[in-house]
Amino acid sequence: MLVSRTRTGFLVGSIATLMAGLLVLHLSAEIATSFLLLFPQQIVIRVVTVVLIGLPIWYLLQRREREEEIQQRDEGWAAHLHARSEELLAVNNALVSEVSKRIDTEQSLEANRRDLRLLASQLLRLQEEERRRISRDLHDDINQRLALLSIDIEMLEQQLSDAPVRTVSTVRAIQDRIVELSENVRRLAYQFHPSILDDLGVSIALRRLVDDFQARTGIDARFICKDVPNHVAKDVVTCLYRVAQEGLANISRHAKAKNIRVELRRVRDGLQLTVSDDGVGFDVNEYDGRRGSLGLLSMRERVSLVAGTLEIRSTPGEGTRVCAWVPFKQGRA
């Protein structure tokens, strides 16, 4: 029975295949009819019936198999996508955490920078106040006492007119040393804080600074002043004076210059101070790469505290140019 069914199925399949082939090859109706006449009519009808019923069933089975295969693939891809999504979510959470930590760190650093800048501003302000106090004490107290002492010794010298020449010479030498000491105290008081800066303004104070520098060092120094307001805020005046003072000090220590030019002029809504020399110069890039001169760092910090800018241009063998620009504030110092 099983063999008969197998043979019948084989026969049916063969006939179906031949019929399909004939249809595919587009054989003529006569050839197809002749071919079908080789088989009994009952078998042909049965084969056609099986084919008509079996083809839809076979198609449905194949479609169901493909749908199951696609469903399995979809489930596999869904599982893979879910696992990948979990990994990406974990990575994203880690990145969010890292970014949050970095933002907190940057905010903390920025807060520390503001605190340090505020501290530096307060320290510089206290330093200037202390310098002003020391300068006033040196000038009004110690220097006045030295002047009185010099007058007393001069009176003593007059009283010793009948004394031996050696004694009079000794007294005179003491008076000369007191006068020299008084001059040193006066110069020291001026270096701490020149009273002329508060009394006569930044222009005259800078001119005096340049003249004293030339007299002390013998270097040819010129000062140029153009369109400077009569009254500028005290912090701006102090900043510009200290930048010029530090610039001249650096020139005397390192530049080996023969000519110096200090220029103060009004540029836009601020004051620009330029200190240039024809000395040995230095490599600015090399300086920026190391922690060096406290003088230059001090200049940068002073200028930044009054919302200004500082530019240093220098080339080895071609001199140095320091340019500070500070927005001026009209007002009584």
ZADO-1210 file (C-alpha; in nm, 4 decimals, padded with zeros to 6 digits):
<atoms>
<atom x="00.0000" y="00.0000" z="00.0000" code="MET" pos="1"/>
<atom x="00.2838" y="00.2347" z="00.0885" code="LEU" pos="2"/>
<atom x="00.4682" y="00.1441" z="-00.2321" code="VAL" pos="3"/>
<atom x="00.1528" y="00.2037" z="-00.4365" code="SER" pos="4"/>
<atom x="00.1083" y="00.5426" z="-00.2780" code="ARG" pos="5"/>
<atom x="00.4702" y="00.6229" z="-00.3385" code="THR" pos="6"/>
<atom x="00.4481" y="00.5230" z="-00.7010" code="ARG" pos="7"/>
<atom x="00.1262" y="00.7149" z="-00.7440" code="THR" pos="8"/>
<atom x="00.2842" y="01.0200" z="-00.5828" code="GLY" pos="9"/>
<atom x="00.5891" y="00.9831" z="-00.8017" code="PHE" pos="10"/>
<atom x="00.3681" y="00.9475" z="-01.1074" code="LEU" pos="11"/>
<atom x="00.1594" y="01.2445" z="-01.0098" code="VAL" pos="12"/>
<atom x="00.4701" y="01.4487" z="-00.9455" code="GLY" pos="13"/>
<atom x="00.6166" y="01.3472" z="-01.2790" code="SER" pos="14"/>
<atom x="00.3004" y="01.4333" z="-01.4641" code="ILE" pos="15"/>
<atom x="00.2745" y="01.7643" z="-01.2799" code="ALA" pos="16"/>
<atom x="00.6349" y="01.8379" z="-01.3630" code="THR" pos="17"/>
<atom x="00.5837" y="01.7531" z="-01.7273" code="LEU" pos="18"/>
<atom x="00.2720" y="01.9657" z="-01.7410" code="MET" pos="19"/>
<atom x="00.4503" y="02.2538" z="-01.5824" code="ALA" pos="20"/>
<atom x="00.7355" y="02.2065" z="-01.8245" code="GLY" pos="21"/>
<atom x="00.5041" y="02.2078" z="-02.1150" code="LEU" pos="22"/>
<atom x="00.3393" y="02.5188" z="-01.9934" code="LEU" pos="23"/>
<atom x="00.6733" y="02.6853" z="-01.9272" code="VAL" pos="24"/>
<atom x="00.8104" y="02.5920" z="-02.2653" code="LEU" pos="25"/>
<atom x="00.4874" y="02.7174" z="-02.4234" code="HIS" pos="26"/>
<atom x="00.4339" y="02.3983" z="-02.6240" code="LEU" pos="27"/>
<atom x="00.1508" y="02.3994" z="-02.8676" code="SER" pos="28"/>
<atom x="-00.1881" y="02.2736" z="-02.7660" code="ALA" pos="29"/>
<atom x="-00.1637" y="01.9798" z="-03.0065" code="GLU" pos="30"/>
<atom x="00.1596" y="01.8531" z="-02.8516" code="ILE" pos="31"/>
<atom x="00.0122" y="01.8908" z="-02.5035" code="ALA" pos="32"/>
<atom x="-00.3033" y="01.7093" z="-02.6059" code="THR" pos="33"/>
<atom x="-00.1052" y="01.4286" z="-02.7690" code="SER" pos="34"/>
<atom x="00.1035" y="01.3936" z="-02.4591" code="PHE" pos="35"/>
<atom x="-00.2007" y="01.3792" z="-02.2296" code="LEU" pos="36"/>
<atom x="-00.3646" y="01.1108" z="-02.4472" code="LEU" pos="37"/>
<atom x="-00.0821" y="00.8758" z="-02.3514" code="LEU" pos="38"/>
<atom x="-00.2352" y="00.8467" z="-02.0041" code="PHE" pos="39"/>
<atom x="-00.5816" y="00.7240" z="-01.9001" code="PRO" pos="40"/>
<atom x="-00.8336" y="01.0015" z="-01.8615" code="GLN" pos="41"/>
<atom x="-00.9106" y="00.9083" z="-01.5026" code="GLN" pos="42"/>
<atom x="-00.5458" y="00.9394" z="-01.4051" code="ILE" pos="43"/>
<atom x="-00.5143" y="01.2720" z="-01.5838" code="VAL" pos="44"/>
<atom x="-00.8200" y="01.4079" z="-01.4045" code="ILE" pos="45"/>
<atom x="-00.6885" y="01.2826" z="-01.0759" code="ARG" pos="46"/>
<atom x="-00.3485" y="01.4371" z="-01.1419" code="VAL" pos="47"/>
<atom x="-00.5013" y="01.7684" z="-01.2400" code="VAL" pos="48"/>
<atom x="-00.7193" y="01.7602" z="-00.9283" code="THR" pos="49"/>
<atom x="-00.4186" y="01.6831" z="-00.7094" code="VAL" pos="50"/>
<atom x="-00.2232" y="01.9569" z="-00.8768" code="VAL" pos="51"/>
<atom x="-00.5016" y="02.2106" z="-00.8369" code="LEU" pos="52"/>
<atom x="-00.5461" y="02.1185" z="-00.4708" code="ILE" pos="53"/>
<atom x="-00.1808" y="02.0527" z="-00.3901" code="GLY" pos="54"/>
<atom x="-00.0302" y="02.3663" z="-00.5377" code="LEU" pos="55"/>
<atom x="-00.2195" y="02.6048" z="-00.3047" code="PRO" pos="56"/>
<atom x="-00.1422" y="02.3806" z="-00.0090" code="ILE" pos="57"/>
<atom x="00.2243" y="02.3619" z="-00.1076" code="TRP" pos="58"/>
<atom x="00.2302" y="02.7377" z="-00.1543" code="TYR" pos="59"/>
<atom x="00.0710" y="02.7933" z="00.1846" code="LEU" pos="60"/>
<atom x="00.3158" y="02.5515" z="00.3504" code="LEU" pos="61"/>
<atom x="00.6112" y="02.7234" z="00.1861" code="GLN" pos="62"/>
<atom x="00.4758" y="03.0628" z="00.2851" code="ARG" pos="63"/>
<atom x="00.4201" y="02.9511" z="00.6422" code="ARG" pos="64"/>
<atom x="00.7735" y="02.8102" z="00.6549" code="GLU" pos="65"/>
<atom x="00.9143" y="03.1393" z="00.5243" code="ARG" pos="66"/>
<atom x="00.7042" y="03.3356" z="00.7735" code="GLU" pos="67"/>
<atom x="00.8318" y="03.1169" z="01.0582" code="GLU" pos="68"/>
<atom x="01.1871" y="03.1638" z="00.9367" code="GLU" pos="69"/>
<atom x="01.1367" y="03.5400" z="00.9109" code="ILE" pos="70"/>
<atom x="00.9759" y="03.5437" z="01.2551" code="GLN" pos="71"/>
<atom x="01.2735" y="03.3564" z="01.4002" code="GLN" pos="72"/>
<atom x="01.5111" y="03.5985" z="01.2353" code="ARG" pos="73"/>
<atom x="01.3051" y="03.8911" z="01.3639" code="ASP" pos="74"/>
<atom x="01.3134" y="03.7474" z="01.7140" code="GLU" pos="75"/>
<atom x="01.6892" y="03.6991" z="01.6861" code="GLY" pos="76"/>
<atom x="01.7390" y="04.0529" z="01.5606" code="TRP" pos="77"/>
<atom x="01.5065" y="04.1839" z="01.8318" code="ALA" pos="78"/>
<atom x="01.7085" y="04.0054" z="02.0991" code="ALA" pos="79"/>
<atom x="02.0310" y="04.1333" z="01.9456" code="HIS" pos="80"/>
<atom x="01.8953" y="04.4874" z="01.9232" code="LEU" pos="81"/>
<atom x="01.7714" y="04.4667" z="02.2811" code="HIS" pos="82"/>
<atom x="02.1145" y="04.3525" z="02.4038" code="ALA" pos="83"/>
<atom x="02.2844" y="04.6198" z="02.1958" code="ARG" pos="84"/>
<atom x="02.0417" y="04.8804" z="02.3275" code="SER" pos="85"/>
<atom x="02.1225" y="04.7748" z="02.6821" code="GLU" pos="86"/>
<atom x="02.4950" y="04.8100" z="02.6094" code="GLU" pos="87"/>
<atom x="02.4463" y="05.1517" z="02.4485" code="LEU" pos="88"/>
<atom x="02.2281" y="05.2600" z="02.7389" code="LEU" pos="89"/>
<atom x="02.4969" y="05.1542" z="02.9844" code="ALA" pos="90"/>
<atom x="02.7625" y="05.3380" z="02.7808" code="VAL" pos="91"/>
<atom x="02.5388" y="05.6443" z="02.7555" code="ASN" pos="92"/>
<atom x="02.4790" y="05.6441" z="03.1314" code="ASN" pos="93"/>
<atom x="02.8539" y="05.6166" z="03.1874" code="ALA" pos="94"/>
<atom x="02.9149" y="05.9068" z="02.9471" code="LEU" pos="95"/>
<atom x="02.6459" y="06.1159" z="03.1145" code="VAL" pos="96"/>
<atom x="02.8040" y="06.0452" z="03.4514" code="SER" pos="97"/>
<atom x="03.1495" y="06.1328" z="03.3183" code="GLU" pos="98"/>
<atom x="03.0247" y="06.4527" z="03.1556" code="VAL" pos="99"/>
<atom x="02.8460" y="06.5497" z="03.4768" code="SER" pos="100"/>
<atom x="03.1626" y="06.4920" z="03.6767" code="LYS" pos="101"/>
<atom x="03.3647" y="06.6918" z="03.4257" code="ARG" pos="102"/>
<atom x="03.1138" y="06.9759" z="03.4321" code="ILE" pos="103"/>
<atom x="03.1240" y="06.9751" z="03.8122" code="ASP" pos="104"/>
<atom x="03.5044" y="06.9755" z="03.7997" code="THR" pos="105"/>
<atom x="03.5122" y="07.2626" z="03.5496" code="GLU" pos="106"/>
<atom x="03.2635" y="07.4589" z="03.7560" code="GLN" pos="107"/>
<atom x="03.4743" y="07.3961" z="04.0638" code="SER" pos="108"/>
<atom x="03.7886" y="07.5037" z="03.8771" code="LEU" pos="109"/>
<atom x="03.6147" y="07.8150" z="03.7477" code="GLU" pos="110"/>
<atom x="03.4997" y="07.8975" z="04.0996" code="ALA" pos="111"/>
<atom x="03.8566" y="07.8469" z="04.2222" code="ASN" pos="112"/>
<atom x="03.9849" y="08.0749" z="03.9447" code="ARG" pos="113"/>
<atom x="03.7374" y="08.3437" z="04.0445" code="ARG" pos="114"/>
<atom x="03.8377" y="08.3061" z="04.4078" code="ASP" pos="115"/>
<atom x="04.2079" y="08.3235" z="04.3181" code="LEU" pos="116"/>
<atom x="04.1507" y="08.6268" z="04.0974" code="ARG" pos="117"/>
<atom x="03.9532" y="08.7954" z="04.3728" code="LEU" pos="118"/>
<atom x="04.2256" y="08.7064" z="04.6218" code="LEU" pos="119"/>
<atom x="04.4949" y="08.8403" z="04.3862" code="ALA" pos="120"/>
<atom x="04.2970" y="09.1604" z="04.3403" code="SER" pos="121"/>
<atom x="04.2605" y="09.2042" z="04.7139" code="GLN" pos="122"/>
<atom x="04.6282" y="09.1265" z="04.7718" code="LEU" pos="123"/>
<atom x="04.7385" y="09.3794" z="04.5107" code="LEU" pos="124"/>
<atom x="04.5046" y="09.6391" z="04.6543" code="ARG" pos="125"/>
<atom x="04.6317" y="09.5737" z="05.0057" code="LEU" pos="126"/>
<atom x="04.9867" y="09.5810" z="04.8753" code="GLN" pos="127"/>
<atom x="04.9330" y="09.9222" z="04.7185" code="GLU" pos="128"/>
<atom x="04.7714" y="10.0522" z="05.0349" code="GLU" pos="129"/>
<atom x="05.0607" y="09.9178" z="05.2403" code="GLU" pos="130"/>
<atom x="05.3113" y="10.0721" z="05.0020" code="ARG" pos="131"/>
<atom x="05.1288" y="10.4031" z="05.0243" code="ARG" pos="132"/>
<atom x="05.1343" y="10.3853" z="05.4044" code="ARG" pos="133"/>
<atom x="05.5035" y="10.2924" z="05.4179" code="ILE" pos="134"/>
<atom x="05.5882" y="10.5655" z="05.1690" code="SER" pos="135"/>
<atom x="05.3987" y="10.8207" z="05.3760" code="ARG" pos="136"/>
<atom x="05.5682" y="10.7036" z="05.6962" code="ASP" pos="137"/>
<atom x="05.9119" y="10.7178" z="05.5375" code="LEU" pos="138"/>
<atom x="05.8535" y="11.0628" z="05.3949" code="HIS" pos="139"/>
<atom x="05.6548" y="11.2268" z="05.6733" code="ASP" pos="140"/>
<atom x="05.8132" y="11.0605" z="05.9744" code="ASP" pos="141"/>
<atom x="06.1610" y="10.9191" z="05.9227" code="ILE" pos="142"/>
<atom x="06.2699" y="11.1693" z="05.6598" code="ASN" pos="143"/>
<atom x="06.1449" y="11.4598" z="05.8722" code="GLN" pos="144"/>
<atom x="06.3360" y="11.3266" z="06.1709" code="ARG" pos="145"/>
<atom x="06.6502" y="11.2969" z="05.9602" code="LEU" pos="146"/>
<atom x="06.6006" y="11.6569" z="05.8427" code="ALA" pos="147"/>
<atom x="06.5678" y="11.7760" z="06.2027" code="LEU" pos="148"/>
<atom x="06.8745" y="11.5739" z="06.2979" code="LEU" pos="149"/>
<atom x="07.0685" y="11.7353" z="06.0139" code="SER" pos="150"/>
<atom x="06.9634" y="12.0810" z="06.1385" code="ILE" pos="151"/>
<atom x="07.0728" y="11.9909" z="06.4925" code="ASP" pos="152"/>
<atom x="07.4123" y="11.8753" z="06.3717" code="ILE" pos="153"/>
<atom x="07.4506" y="12.1910" z="06.1655" code="GLU" pos="154"/>
<atom x="07.3785" y="12.3966" z="06.4776" code="MET" pos="155"/>
<atom x="07.6256" y="12.1821" z="06.6702" code="LEU" pos="156"/>
<atom x="07.8869" y="12.2473" z="06.4025" code="GLU" pos="157"/>
<atom x="07.8345" y="12.6208" z="06.4452" code="GLN" pos="158"/>
<atom x="07.8805" y="12.5867" z="06.8203" code="GLN" pos="159"/>
<atom x="08.2061" y="12.4006" z="06.7643" code="LEU" pos="160"/>
<atom x="08.3733" y="12.6834" z="06.5794" code="SER" pos="161"/>
<atom x="08.6564" y="12.6877" z="06.8338" code="ASP" pos="162"/>
<atom x="08.6893" y="12.3071" z="06.8390" code="ALA" pos="163"/>
<atom x="08.9758" y="12.1262" z="06.6694" code="PRO" pos="164"/>
<atom x="08.9531" y="12.0906" z="06.2935" code="VAL" pos="165"/>
<atom x="08.9348" y="11.7128" z="06.3197" code="ARG" pos="166"/>
<atom x="08.6274" y="11.7332" z="06.5404" code="THR" pos="167"/>
<atom x="08.4574" y="11.9771" z="06.3060" code="VAL" pos="168"/>
<atom x="08.5392" y="11.7517" z="06.0090" code="SER" pos="169"/>
<atom x="08.3919" y="11.4519" z="06.1887" code="THR" pos="170"/>
<atom x="08.0716" y="11.6404" z="06.2648" code="VAL" pos="171"/>
<atom x="08.0518" y="11.7589" z="05.9043" code="ARG" pos="172"/>
<atom x="08.1012" y="11.4011" z="05.7779" code="ALA" pos="173"/>
<atom x="07.8191" y="11.2862" z="06.0047" code="ILE" pos="174"/>
<atom x="07.5945" y="11.5560" z="05.8632" code="GLN" pos="175"/>
<atom x="07.6817" y="11.4539" z="05.5068" code="ASP" pos="176"/>
<atom x="07.5950" y="11.0927" z="05.5835" code="ARG" pos="177"/>
<atom x="07.2647" y="11.2011" z="05.7353" code="ILE" pos="178"/>
<atom x="07.1844" y="11.4038" z="05.4235" code="VAL" pos="179"/>
<atom x="07.2738" y="11.1025" z="05.2061" code="GLU" pos="180"/>
<atom x="07.0577" y="10.8768" z="05.4242" code="LEU" pos="181"/>
<atom x="06.7707" y="11.1229" z="05.3974" code="SER" pos="182"/>
<atom x="06.8020" y="11.1190" z="05.0179" code="GLU" pos="183"/>
<atom x="06.7996" y="10.7375" z="05.0156" code="ASN" pos="184"/>
<atom x="06.4892" y="10.7337" z="05.2362" code="VAL" pos="185"/>
<atom x="06.3217" y="10.9823" z="05.0048" code="ARG" pos="186"/>
<atom x="06.4062" y="10.7688" z="04.7014" code="ARG" pos="187"/>
<atom x="06.2835" y="10.4562" z="04.8806" code="LEU" pos="188"/>
<atom x="05.9575" y="10.6269" z="04.9721" code="ALA" pos="189"/>
<atom x="05.9155" y="10.7330" z="04.6093" code="TYR" pos="190"/>
<atom x="05.9730" y="10.3773" z="04.4886" code="GLN" pos="191"/>
<atom x="05.7136" y="10.2415" z="04.7301" code="PHE" pos="192"/>
<atom x="05.4499" y="10.4864" z="04.6131" code="HIS" pos="193"/>
<atom x="05.5202" y="10.8212" z="04.4452" code="PRO" pos="194"/>
<atom x="05.3046" y="11.0917" z="04.5945" code="SER" pos="195"/>
<atom x="05.3213" y="11.2667" z="04.2603" code="ILE" pos="196"/>
<atom x="05.1058" y="10.9849" z="04.1216" code="LEU" pos="197"/>
<atom x="04.8168" y="11.0878" z="04.3473" code="ASP" pos="198"/>
<atom x="04.8813" y="11.4611" z="04.3320" code="ASP" pos="199"/>
<atom x="04.9691" y="11.5327" z="03.9679" code="LEU" pos="200"/>
<atom x="04.8486" y="11.2300" z="03.7711" code="GLY" pos="201"/>
<atom x="04.9881" y="10.9411" z="03.5743" code="VAL" pos="202"/>
<atom x="05.1454" y="11.1465" z="03.2933" code="SER" pos="203"/>
<atom x="05.3740" y="11.3507" z="03.5156" code="ILE" pos="204"/>
<atom x="05.4487" y="11.0490" z="03.7342" code="ALA" pos="205"/>
<atom x="05.5580" y="10.8440" z="03.4313" code="LEU" pos="206"/>
<atom x="05.7701" y="11.1304" z="03.2990" code="ARG" pos="207"/>
<atom x="05.9422" y="11.1524" z="03.6373" code="ARG" pos="208"/>
<atom x="05.9901" y="10.7744" z="03.6387" code="LEU" pos="209"/>
<atom x="06.1536" y="10.7788" z="03.2948" code="VAL" pos="210"/>
<atom x="06.3775" y="11.0742" z="03.3850" code="ASP" pos="211"/>
<atom x="06.4934" y="10.9047" z="03.7056" code="ASP" pos="212"/>
<atom x="06.5595" y="10.5825" z="03.5132" code="PHE" pos="213"/>
<atom x="06.7751" y="10.7675" z="03.2601" code="GLN" pos="214"/>
<atom x="06.9673" y="10.9504" z="03.5318" code="ALA" pos="215"/>
<atom x="07.0265" y="10.6279" z="03.7266" code="ARG" pos="216"/>
<atom x="07.1203" y="10.3962" z="03.4377" code="THR" pos="217"/>
<atom x="07.2579" y="10.6314" z="03.1728" code="GLY" pos="218"/>
<atom x="07.0325" y="10.4719" z="02.9083" code="ILE" pos="219"/>
<atom x="06.8693" y="10.7124" z="02.6627" code="ASP" pos="220"/>
<atom x="06.4997" y="10.7087" z="02.7539" code="ALA" pos="221"/>
<atom x="06.2170" y="10.9117" z="02.6026" code="ARG" pos="222"/>
<atom x="05.8622" y="10.9582" z="02.7242" code="PHE" pos="223"/>
<atom x="05.5742" y="11.0536" z="02.4916" code="ILE" pos="224"/>
<atom x="05.2257" y="11.1428" z="02.6133" code="CYS" pos="225"/>
<atom x="04.9259" y="11.2096" z="02.3871" code="LYS" pos="226"/>
<atom x="04.5606" y="11.2869" z="02.4609" code="ASP" pos="227"/>
<atom x="04.5504" y="11.1567" z="02.8196" code="VAL" pos="228"/>
<atom x="04.2470" y="11.2556" z="03.0348" code="PRO" pos="229"/>
<atom x="04.3155" y="11.4728" z="03.3353" code="ASN" pos="230"/>
<atom x="04.1382" y="11.2447" z="03.5792" code="HIS" pos="231"/>
<atom x="04.1593" y="10.8659" z="03.5632" code="VAL" pos="232"/>
<atom x="04.0491" y="10.6071" z="03.8181" code="ALA" pos="233"/>
<atom x="04.3081" y="10.5240" z="04.0823" code="LYS" pos="234"/>
<atom x="04.3274" y="10.1532" z="04.0003" code="ASP" pos="235"/>
<atom x="04.3957" y="10.2308" z="03.6323" code="VAL" pos="236"/>
<atom x="04.6635" y="10.4872" z="03.7201" code="VAL" pos="237"/>
<atom x="04.8332" y="10.2464" z="03.9603" code="THR" pos="238"/>
<atom x="04.8198" y="09.9614" z="03.7083" code="CYS" pos="239"/>
<atom x="04.9841" y="10.1628" z="03.4303" code="LEU" pos="240"/>
<atom x="05.2510" y="10.3019" z="03.6588" code="TYR" pos="241"/>
<atom x="05.3422" y="09.9572" z="03.7964" code="ARG" pos="242"/>
<atom x="05.3576" y="09.8095" z="03.4444" code="VAL" pos="243"/>
<atom x="05.5938" y="10.0861" z="03.3337" code="ALA" pos="244"/>
<atom x="05.7999" y="10.0481" z="03.6517" code="GLN" pos="245"/>
<atom x="05.8326" y="09.6716" z="03.6075" code="GLU" pos="246"/>
<atom x="05.9071" y="09.7075" z="03.2369" code="GLY" pos="247"/>
<atom x="06.1908" y="09.9524" z="03.3024" code="LEU" pos="248"/>
<atom x="06.3243" y="09.7306" z="03.5809" code="ALA" pos="249"/>
<atom x="06.3342" y="09.4311" z="03.3426" code="ASN" pos="250"/>
<atom x="06.5131" y="09.6420" z="03.0818" code="ILE" pos="251"/>
<atom x="06.7795" y="09.7515" z="03.3289" code="SER" pos="252"/>
<atom x="06.8362" y="09.3934" z="03.4475" code="ARG" pos="253"/>
<atom x="06.8224" y="09.1945" z="03.1226" code="HIS" pos="254"/>
<atom x="06.7827" y="09.3957" z="02.8008" code="ALA" pos="255"/>
<atom x="07.1272" y="09.5596" z="02.7599" code="LYS" pos="256"/>
<atom x="06.9456" y="09.8294" z="02.5652" code="ALA" pos="257"/>
<atom x="07.0797" y="10.1635" z="02.4469" code="LYS" pos="258"/>
<atom x="06.7490" y="10.3348" z="02.3726" code="ASN" pos="259"/>
<atom x="06.4106" y="10.3148" z="02.5441" code="ILE" pos="260"/>
<atom x="06.0772" y="10.4613" z="02.4444" code="ARG" pos="261"/>
<atom x="05.7811" y="10.4909" z="02.6815" code="VAL" pos="262"/>
<atom x="05.4555" y="10.6115" z="02.5286" code="GLU" pos="263"/>
<atom x="05.1172" y="10.6775" z="02.6882" code="LEU" pos="264"/>
<atom x="04.8223" y="10.7661" z="02.4672" code="ARG" pos="265"/>
<atom x="04.4479" y="10.7422" z="02.4518" code="ARG" pos="266"/>
<atom x="04.3297" y="10.4594" z="02.2245" code="VAL" pos="267"/>
<atom x="03.9553" y="10.4157" z="02.1729" code="ARG" pos="268"/>
<atom x="03.7969" y="10.4208" z="02.5199" code="ASP" pos="269"/>
<atom x="04.1122" y="10.3396" z="02.7130" code="GLY" pos="270"/>
<atom x="04.4758" y="10.4202" z="02.7754" code="LEU" pos="271"/>
<atom x="04.7583" y="10.2379" z="02.6003" code="GLN" pos="272"/>
<atom x="05.1035" y="10.2195" z="02.7545" code="LEU" pos="273"/>
<atom x="05.3944" y="10.1023" z="02.5379" code="THR" pos="274"/>
<atom x="05.7461" y="10.0315" z="02.6671" code="VAL" pos="275"/>
<atom x="05.9922" y="09.9378" z="02.3921" code="SER" pos="276"/>
<atom x="06.3686" y="09.8912" z="02.3789" code="ASP" pos="277"/>
<atom x="06.6422" y="09.7925" z="02.1322" code="ASP" pos="278"/>
<atom x="06.8015" y="09.5347" z="02.3614" code="GLY" pos="279"/>
<atom x="06.8831" y="09.1663" z="02.3260" code="VAL" pos="280"/>
<atom x="06.5194" y="09.0527" z="02.3367" code="GLY" pos="281"/>
<atom x="06.4037" y="08.7006" z="02.4136" code="PHE" pos="282"/>
<atom x="06.1899" y="08.4172" z="02.2766" code="ASP" pos="283"/>
<atom x="05.8321" y="08.4853" z="02.3822" code="VAL" pos="284"/>
<atom x="05.7204" y="08.1302" z="02.2954" code="ASN" pos="285"/>
<atom x="05.9918" y="07.9829" z="02.5131" code="GLU" pos="286"/>
<atom x="05.8909" y="08.2138" z="02.7957" code="TYR" pos="287"/>
<atom x="05.5232" y="08.1158" z="02.7620" code="ASP" pos="288"/>
<atom x="05.6226" y="07.7526" z="02.7897" code="GLY" pos="289"/>
<atom x="05.7806" y="07.7858" z="03.1310" code="ARG" pos="290"/>
<atom x="05.6979" y="07.9404" z="03.4643" code="ARG" pos="291"/>
<atom x="05.9364" y="08.2292" z="03.4678" code="GLY" pos="292"/>
<atom x="05.9560" y="08.5940" z="03.5559" code="SER" pos="293"/>
<atom x="05.7353" y="08.7037" z="03.8403" code="LEU" pos="294"/>
<atom x="05.7598" y="09.0553" z="03.7015" code="GLY" pos="295"/>
<atom x="05.5897" y="08.9666" z="03.3737" code="LEU" pos="296"/>
<atom x="05.3330" y="08.7543" z="03.5552" code="LEU" pos="297"/>
<atom x="05.2640" y="09.0450" z="03.7876" code="SER" pos="298"/>
<atom x="05.2108" y="09.2773" z="03.4915" code="MET" pos="299"/>
<atom x="04.9668" y="09.0345" z="03.3303" code="ARG" pos="300"/>
<atom x="04.7744" y="08.9927" z="03.6527" code="GLU" pos="301"/>
<atom x="04.7549" y="09.3671" z="03.7206" code="ARG" pos="302"/>
<atom x="04.6278" y="09.4402" z="03.3696" code="VAL" pos="303"/>
<atom x="04.3696" y="09.1610" z="03.3781" code="SER" pos="304"/>
<atom x="04.2338" y="09.2824" z="03.7116" code="LEU" pos="305"/>
<atom x="04.1314" y="09.6132" z="03.5492" code="VAL" pos="306"/>
<atom x="03.9824" y="09.4370" z="03.2426" code="ALA" pos="307"/>
<atom x="04.2770" y="09.5284" z="03.0223" code="GLY" pos="308"/>
<atom x="04.5046" y="09.3416" z="02.7823" code="THR" pos="309"/>
<atom x="04.8808" y="09.2931" z="02.7806" code="LEU" pos="310"/>
<atom x="05.0817" y="09.2053" z="02.4702" code="GLU" pos="311"/>
<atom x="05.4527" y="09.1213" z="02.4745" code="ILE" pos="312"/>
<atom x="05.6440" y="09.1109" z="02.1467" code="ARG" pos="313"/>
<atom x="06.0101" y="09.0210" z="02.1427" code="SER" pos="314"/>
<atom x="06.2638" y="08.8606" z="01.9110" code="THR" pos="315"/>
<atom x="06.6171" y="08.7629" z="02.0143" code="PRO" pos="316"/>
<atom x="06.8506" y="09.0388" z="01.9019" code="GLY" pos="317"/>
<atom x="06.5722" y="09.2772" z="01.7998" code="GLU" pos="318"/>
<atom x="06.4467" y="09.4190" z="02.1290" code="GLY" pos="319"/>
<atom x="06.1210" y="09.3942" z="02.3206" code="THR" pos="320"/>
<atom x="05.7870" y="09.5749" z="02.3083" code="ARG" pos="321"/>
<atom x="05.5410" y="09.5608" z="02.5977" code="VAL" pos="322"/>
<atom x="05.1977" y="09.7056" z="02.5206" code="CYS" pos="323"/>
<atom x="04.9270" y="09.7359" z="02.7868" code="ALA" pos="324"/>
<atom x="04.5778" y="09.8631" z="02.7129" code="TRP" pos="325"/>
<atom x="04.3424" y="09.9466" z="02.9987" code="VAL" pos="326"/>
<atom x="03.9892" y="10.0904" z="02.9698" code="PRO" pos="327"/>
<atom x="03.9995" y="10.4197" z="03.1540" code="PHE" pos="328"/>
<atom x="03.7304" y="10.5312" z="03.3937" code="LYS" pos="329"/>
<atom x="03.6686" y="10.9003" z="03.4274" code="GLN" pos="330"/>
<atom x="03.6639" y="11.0036" z="03.7882" code="GLY" pos="331"/>
<atom x="03.8588" y="11.1453" z="04.0710" code="ARG" pos="332"/>
<atom x="04.1458" y="10.9284" z="04.1863" code="ALA" pos="333"/>
</atoms>
